[in-house]
Amino acid sequence: MTRLFWDFFGPAAEKLASHQLEHLAHFLAREQRHAHASGVESRAALHSAAWVDLDDADAEPVAATLRVKRREAR
């Protein structure tokens, strides 16, 4: 399993990460890919990230299409 991240910085970071998560859910449904979990995390006052946990087979095409910023093996 792989966790993919999209990082956002600045005063609107949390709002942008939440908005990205909505788009991500629509994309995964359209592409018929299953997310095991997803969410938004705030690492600092001006840094938030949208994330999704995917099977390794699904993570690579999603990461390539949506230009993932970070990834983490789970």
C-alpha angles and dihedrals in degrees: 000000000000131000114214122200135200110195126209128187135196137043093313095045097113093047091048092049091051090049091049089053091057091052090046092054091052092048093050092049092049092048092044094237122147122228114204091200139344139182151133124273129190114212097175139358093276101028127079131159136201111218140183133190114221138170110265091249090057097039098069099054092042092049092049095047098043098036098238116212099208139004134198130192111234 
